[in-house]
Amino acid sequence: MARYRIADLTVQMDVSERTKQQAKPYLIQQDGPVDSCLSLDCQRFLERYPQLKDLDTAQYIGTGAVFAAEVLAFYGFQFHASAVMLEGKVYLFSAPPGTGKSTHTGKWRRLFGAEIINDDKPVLRRMNGSWTVYGTPWSGKHDLSNPVSVPLGGIAFVKRGEQNRIYRISPAEAVPAMISQCIRFGHRDCMSRQLELIDLLLREAAVWQLFCRNDDEAAIVSCEAMKCDEGGK
């Protein structure tokens, strides 16, 4: 089984095709102990979720789900968002599929020279009292990913709107959107741990509601607001 460095963890897994290709930047040559050994019966997973259509997709989705459960033990969780890095901070844009979060972060790339570190399922970990964002191999259909760790700058939940506007929201206001964009584990202990981390994150991070038309002005509005914020401190 090959070894990978994902979210500052040494992960051992035997993968092929899409998952192996997207995990290449995370591949390491290292002996010694591992933090996590991902094991998945792809055929059984596909039988459980036939909508995935084929074994390759089942492996990609399934290994991501297994890792999401494993990382909880290391004060981290996986979050459905597009993560863009600018001037040493990462800003997360989260929304249901088709809303335009990847289009929005693409504008950050073009207009401001930002870099996507993950376009689908980054990991957030609380390290030494602060939150760090990590790229992962589970990076969506366009495979936009970077094996880096960068401090969190802020989180925006994206909705389409007739006007471009952004404003801070409270932890209580953010909870439903946050939970909807995280894996809902069937195992009670996993779900409880994830909810504890979400609660902590929302109390400590700058969280925003963004309404946008998905034009260039929307990116300018969000960038100016989120970069100027100091986490509410």
Phi, psi and chi 1 to 4 in degrees:
 res  aa     phi    psi   chi1   chi2   chi3   chi4
   1 MET       -  137.3  -63.9  179.0   78.3      -
   2 ALA   -79.3  159.0      -      -      -      -
   3 ARG  -115.5  143.7  -66.7 -172.6  176.4 -168.8
   4 TYR  -134.6  150.9  -56.9   85.4      -      -
   5 ARG  -106.0  106.2 -167.8   68.4  178.1  170.3
   6 ILE  -128.0  122.9  -53.4  170.3      -      -
   7 ALA    56.3   41.2      -      -      -      -
   8 ASP    61.2   25.9  -82.5  -18.4      -      -
   9 LEU  -122.7  142.9  -57.9  172.7      -      -
  10 THR   -87.5  115.0  -59.5      -      -      -
  11 VAL  -116.4  130.0  178.6      -      -      -
  12 GLN  -107.8  128.3 -174.2  168.3  -76.8      -
  13 MET  -157.9  151.7   58.1 -178.0 -179.8      -
  14 ASP  -108.9  103.8 -175.6   14.2      -      -
  15 VAL  -129.3  165.6  -69.1      -      -      -
  16 SER  -143.4  173.6   59.5      -      -      -
  17 GLU    46.6 -122.5  -63.1 -175.0   54.3      -
  18 ARG   -58.5  -48.0  176.7 -175.2  178.8 -179.5
  19 THR   -63.3  -41.4  -48.3      -      -      -
  20 LYS   -63.9  -42.2 -176.6  176.4 -177.8  179.4
  21 GLN   -63.2  -46.3  178.8   64.2   32.7      -
  22 GLN   -72.9  -19.5  -66.7 -169.1 -163.5      -
  23 ALA   -88.6   -5.6      -      -      -      -
  24 LYS   -54.0  -44.1  -87.6 -174.0  178.6 -179.7
  25 PRO   -63.8  -14.5  -22.4   34.9      -      -
  26 TYR  -100.4   -3.3  -59.1   81.8      -      -
  27 LEU   -66.7  136.2 -173.4   64.7      -      -
  28 ILE  -131.8  156.8   58.4  172.3      -      -
  29 GLN  -110.9  100.3  -58.4  -64.3  -33.1      -
  30 GLN  -152.4  133.2  177.8  178.5  -51.8      -
  31 ASP   -94.2  177.4  -64.3  -36.7      -      -
  32 GLY    98.8 -169.2      -      -      -      -
  33 PRO   -70.1  157.9   25.4  -33.7      -      -
  34 VAL  -117.6  154.6  -61.1      -      -      -
  35 ASP   -84.2  -30.0  -63.0  -60.6      -      -
  36 SER  -152.3  137.7  175.0      -      -      -
  37 CYS  -118.9  106.5 -175.0      -      -      -
  38 LEU   -83.2  123.8  -58.4 -169.7      -      -
  39 SER  -126.1  132.8  178.4      -      -      -
  40 LEU  -147.8  129.9  177.1   72.3      -      -
  41 ASP   -87.3   97.0 -175.6  -29.2      -      -
  42 CYS   -63.5  -38.4  -66.2      -      -      -
  43 GLN   -64.2  -43.9 -177.3   61.0   52.7      -
  44 ARG   -65.8  -39.0 -173.1  173.0  178.8  179.7
  45 PHE   -64.1  -40.3 -168.0   78.6      -      -
  46 LEU   -66.3  -38.5 -179.9   58.8      -      -
  47 GLU   -63.7  -33.8  -69.2  169.8   -1.6      -
  48 ARG   -74.6  -34.3 -175.3  176.5  180.0 -176.2
  49 TYR  -125.3   72.6  -57.9  100.5      -      -
  50 PRO   -62.6  -18.2   21.9  -33.1      -      -
  51 GLN   -65.8  -13.5   68.0  -88.6   23.4      -
  52 LEU   -74.5  -16.5  -62.5  177.3      -      -
  53 LYS    79.1  -45.1  -54.5  -63.9 -173.9 -178.1
  54 ASP  -145.0  165.5   56.8   68.4      -      -
  55 LEU   -66.5  -33.8  -73.3  171.9      -      -
  56 ASP   -62.8  -46.9 -173.8   36.8      -      -
  57 THR   -66.2  -39.2  -56.3      -      -      -
  58 ALA   -61.2  -41.0      -      -      -      -
  59 GLN   -65.0  -44.1 -177.8 -178.1   74.5      -
  60 TYR   -62.1  -50.7  174.5   76.9      -      -
  61 ILE   -68.0  -42.5  -61.9  -63.5      -      -
  62 GLY   -66.6  -43.8      -      -      -      -
  63 THR   -66.3  -34.5   52.1      -      -      -
  64 GLY   -63.1  -40.4      -      -      -      -
  65 ALA   -68.0  -39.3      -      -      -      -
  66 VAL   -64.8  -43.3  173.3      -      -      -
  67 PHE   -63.7  -38.6 -179.7   73.6      -      -
  68 ALA   -58.8  -36.8      -      -      -      -
  69 ALA   -72.7  -38.7      -      -      -      -
  70 GLU   -67.3  -39.7  -66.6  -80.9  -49.1      -
  71 VAL   -69.9  -17.4   77.8      -      -      -
  72 LEU   -58.8  -32.4  -67.8  170.4      -      -
  73 ALA   -70.5  -11.3      -      -      -      -
  74 PHE  -115.2   33.6  -60.4   92.8      -      -
  75 TYR    57.2   40.3  -60.3   94.5      -      -
  76 GLY  -140.6  160.7      -      -      -      -
  77 PHE  -150.9  156.2   67.4   96.6      -      -
  78 GLN   -90.2  142.0 -165.3 -179.4   80.4      -
  79 PHE  -135.5  132.6 -178.8   44.7      -      -
  80 HIS   -78.7  104.9  179.0 -131.9      -      -
  81 ALA  -165.2  163.7      -      -      -      -
  82 SER  -101.8  122.8 -175.0      -      -      -
  83 ALA  -107.3  119.9      -      -      -      -
  84 VAL  -119.3  134.5   61.2      -      -      -
  85 MET  -104.8  130.4  176.9  173.8   61.3      -
  86 LEU  -146.8  124.3 -178.2   64.7      -      -
  87 GLU    52.0   46.4  -62.2  178.0    2.6      -
  88 GLY    80.9    9.4      -      -      -      -
  89 LYS  -132.1  155.3  -66.7  -72.6 -176.3   67.2
  90 VAL  -112.6  134.5  166.7      -      -      -
  91 TYR  -116.1  128.7  -58.4   90.8      -      -
  92 LEU  -103.5  132.3  -59.9  174.6      -      -
  93 PHE  -119.2  119.0  -67.1   87.2      -      -
  94 SER  -123.2  142.1 -176.9      -      -      -
  95 ALA  -172.7  162.3      -      -      -      -
  96 PRO   -60.2  154.8  -22.1   33.1      -      -
  97 PRO   -54.5  139.8  -25.3   34.7      -      -
  98 GLY    90.2   -3.8      -      -      -      -
  99 THR   -77.0  -33.6  -56.5      -      -      -
 100 GLY   119.8   18.5      -      -      -      -
 101 LYS   -65.9  -39.2   60.8 -176.8 -178.8  -62.9
 102 SER   -69.2  -36.4  -65.1      -      -      -
 103 THR   -61.3  -40.1  -60.1      -      -      -
 104 HIS   -65.9  -47.6 -170.5   80.9      -      -
 105 THR   -68.8  -27.5   52.7      -      -      -
 106 GLY   -61.9  -34.7      -      -      -      -
 107 LYS   -69.3  -35.6  -65.8 -179.4 -173.3  -57.2
 108 TRP   -60.5  -39.3  -84.2   53.0      -      -
 109 ARG   -63.0  -49.6  -66.5  175.4   72.3 -172.2
 110 ARG   -70.7  -41.8  177.6  170.0   56.9   82.4
 111 LEU   -83.2  -35.6  -65.5  171.6      -      -
 112 PHE  -118.6   -3.2  -43.6  125.7      -      -
 113 GLY    75.6   23.1      -      -      -      -
 114 ALA   -72.7  167.0      -      -      -      -
 115 GLU  -126.9  132.6 -178.9  177.7   -0.9      -
 116 ILE   -77.6  125.3  -54.5  -66.0      -      -
 117 ILE  -101.0  -16.7   71.3  164.3      -      -
 118 ASN  -168.5  135.1 -169.1  -83.7      -      -
 119 ASP  -106.2   10.7 -163.7   38.7      -      -
 120 ASP  -148.4  -56.3 -167.0   37.7      -      -
 121 LYS  -136.6   69.8  -65.3 -176.5  176.6   70.1
 122 PRO   -68.6  166.1   27.7  -34.5      -      -
 123 VAL  -114.1  138.7  160.0      -      -      -
 124 LEU  -110.1  130.8  -65.1   94.8      -      -
 125 ARG  -127.7  140.7  -71.4 -176.1   66.4 -166.4
 126 ARG   -90.0  110.9 -165.5  172.3 -170.1  -88.5
 127 MET  -123.2  121.7  -52.8  -75.2  -73.1      -
 128 ASN    53.3   41.1  -58.8  -44.0      -      -
 129 GLY    84.5    3.5      -      -      -      -
 130 SER  -138.3  166.6   60.7      -      -      -
 131 TRP  -100.6  134.1  -70.4   90.8      -      -
 132 THR  -120.9  142.1  -60.4      -      -      -
 133 VAL  -107.4  138.8 -176.0      -      -      -
 134 TYR  -126.0  141.1  -62.2   85.8      -      -
 135 GLY   -71.6  155.9      -      -      -      -
 136 THR  -140.3  162.7   75.8      -      -      -
 137 PRO   -67.0  -17.3  -20.0   32.4      -      -
 138 TRP   -87.7   81.3  -59.6  -79.8      -      -
 139 SER  -120.4   17.9   49.8      -      -      -
 140 GLY    87.3  177.0      -      -      -      -
 141 LYS   -66.8  -25.0   60.9 -176.5  177.9 -178.8
 142 HIS   -91.2   -4.2  -60.8  -60.2      -      -
 143 ASP    50.6   53.1 -170.4   19.0      -      -
 144 LEU   -95.6  106.4  -63.3  174.6      -      -
 145 SER  -153.5  152.4  174.1      -      -      -
 146 ASN  -148.0  125.8 -167.3  -30.4      -      -
 147 PRO   -78.1   64.3   30.5  -35.1      -      -
 148 VAL  -122.9  166.9  -62.3      -      -      -
 149 SER  -126.8  126.4   58.5      -      -      -
 150 VAL  -140.1  140.2 -174.0      -      -      -
 151 PRO   -58.9  145.2  -23.3   33.5      -      -
 152 LEU   -73.8  131.9  174.4   64.5      -      -
 153 GLY   -97.6  -35.5      -      -      -      -
 154 GLY   171.3  168.2      -      -      -      -
 155 ILE  -128.0  134.6  -58.3  168.4      -      -
 156 ALA  -125.4  131.4      -      -      -      -
 157 PHE   -94.6  125.4  -67.3  100.8      -      -
 158 VAL  -101.0  133.6 -177.4      -      -      -
 159 LYS  -133.6  148.8  -68.5 -176.4  178.2 -179.8
 160 ARG   -75.2  143.3  -68.2 -176.0 -179.8  178.5
 161 GLY  -151.1  164.1      -      -      -      -
 162 GLU   -77.7  -20.3  -65.4 -178.1   -0.9      -
 163 GLN  -127.5  150.5  -66.3 -177.0  -30.3      -
 164 ASN   -87.0  116.7  -64.4  -46.5      -      -
 165 ARG  -153.0  151.9   58.7 -167.8 -179.4   98.8
 166 ILE  -143.7  141.2 -175.6  170.4      -      -
 167 TYR  -152.9  153.8   55.2   87.5      -      -
 168 ARG   -70.0  144.9  -75.3  -74.0  -61.2  -89.6
 169 ILE  -124.9  157.2   57.5  175.7      -      -
 170 SER   -79.9  163.4   69.4      -      -      -
 171 PRO   -54.7  -42.7  -28.5   36.1      -      -
 172 ALA   -61.7  -39.3      -      -      -      -
 173 GLU   -69.1  -31.4  -68.7  172.5  -55.4      -
 174 ALA   -82.8  -21.0      -      -      -      -
 175 VAL   -54.2  -52.3  164.3      -      -      -
 176 PRO   -58.3  -44.1  -23.4   35.1      -      -
 177 ALA   -65.4  -40.0      -      -      -      -
 178 MET   -64.4  -47.5 -168.2   80.7 -168.2      -
 179 ILE   -64.5  -36.9  -68.0  176.1      -      -
 180 SER   -65.7  -20.9   72.4      -      -      -
 181 GLN  -105.8   14.5  -62.2  -55.0  -47.4      -
 182 CYS  -118.3  159.1  -66.3      -      -      -
 183 ILE   -63.8  135.6  -69.7  178.0      -      -
 184 ARG   -99.4  100.1  -72.9  177.9  -77.4  -76.3
 185 PHE   -73.8  143.5  -64.7  100.7      -      -
 186 GLY   -78.4  -22.7      -      -      -      -
 187 HIS   -82.5  126.0 -165.5  -75.3      -      -
 188 ARG   -60.4  -42.1 -178.1  175.0  179.2  177.6
 189 ASP   -64.0  -40.8  -71.9  -13.3      -      -
 190 CYS   -63.9  -44.4  -73.1      -      -      -
 191 MET   -65.9  -39.9 -162.3   65.2 -151.3      -
 192 SER   -63.5  -42.7  176.9      -      -      -
 193 ARG   -64.7  -42.2 -179.6   58.9  177.6  152.7
 194 GLN   -64.2  -41.2 -179.4  167.4  -95.0      -
 195 LEU   -63.5  -36.6  -70.3  173.1      -      -
 196 GLU   -62.6  -43.2  -71.1  175.0    3.0      -
 197 LEU   -68.1  -39.4  -69.7  167.5      -      -
 198 ILE   -61.9  -44.0  -72.3  172.8      -      -
 199 ASP   -59.7  -43.7  177.6   70.3      -      -
 200 LEU   -65.4  -44.4 -169.3   58.4      -      -
 201 LEU   -60.2  -46.7  172.5   70.7      -      -
 202 LEU   -67.5  -23.5  -65.6 -180.0      -      -
 203 ARG   -80.8  -20.7  -66.1  176.9 -174.3  -84.0
 204 GLU  -110.5  -19.2  -64.0  178.6  -22.1      -
 205 ALA  -105.6  159.1      -      -      -      -
 206 ALA   -80.0  122.6      -      -      -      -
 207 VAL  -123.8  137.2 -174.2      -      -      -
 208 TRP  -128.3  156.1  -57.7   80.7      -      -
 209 GLN  -110.5  124.2  179.6   66.7   66.2      -
 210 LEU  -116.8  122.0  170.1   64.2      -      -
 211 PHE  -104.1  129.9  -70.2   90.7      -      -
 212 CYS  -148.3  158.1   66.1      -      -      -
 213 ARG   -95.5    0.6  -62.9 -168.6  -58.3 -104.5
 214 ASN    62.2   35.7  -85.4  -21.3      -      -
 215 ASP  -110.0 -179.8   53.7   13.3      -      -
 216 ASP   -62.2  -36.6  -74.2   -1.9      -      -
 217 GLU   -59.9  -35.2 -176.2 -166.2   58.1      -
 218 ALA   -60.5  -42.4      -      -      -      -
 219 ALA   -66.2  -39.9      -      -      -      -
 220 ILE   -64.0  -44.2  -66.6  169.0      -      -
 221 VAL   -61.5  -46.7  166.3      -      -      -
 222 SER   -69.6  -40.6   64.7      -      -      -
 223 CYS   -64.4  -45.6 -175.6      -      -      -
 224 GLU   -62.0  -42.3  -72.1 -179.8  -10.6      -
 225 ALA   -69.9  -47.5      -      -      -      -
 226 MET   -73.4  -35.9  -63.3  176.4   78.2      -
 227 LYS   -69.1  -33.1  -81.3 -175.4   59.9 -174.3
 228 CYS   -78.6  -15.8  -71.2      -      -      -
 229 ASP   -75.4  145.3 -174.0   85.0      -      -
 230 GLU  -113.6   32.7  -63.6  -64.0  -28.1      -
 231 GLY    73.7   16.4      -      -      -      -
 232 GLY    76.6   10.5      -      -      -      -
 233 LYS   -88.7      -  -62.3  178.0 -178.4  178.1
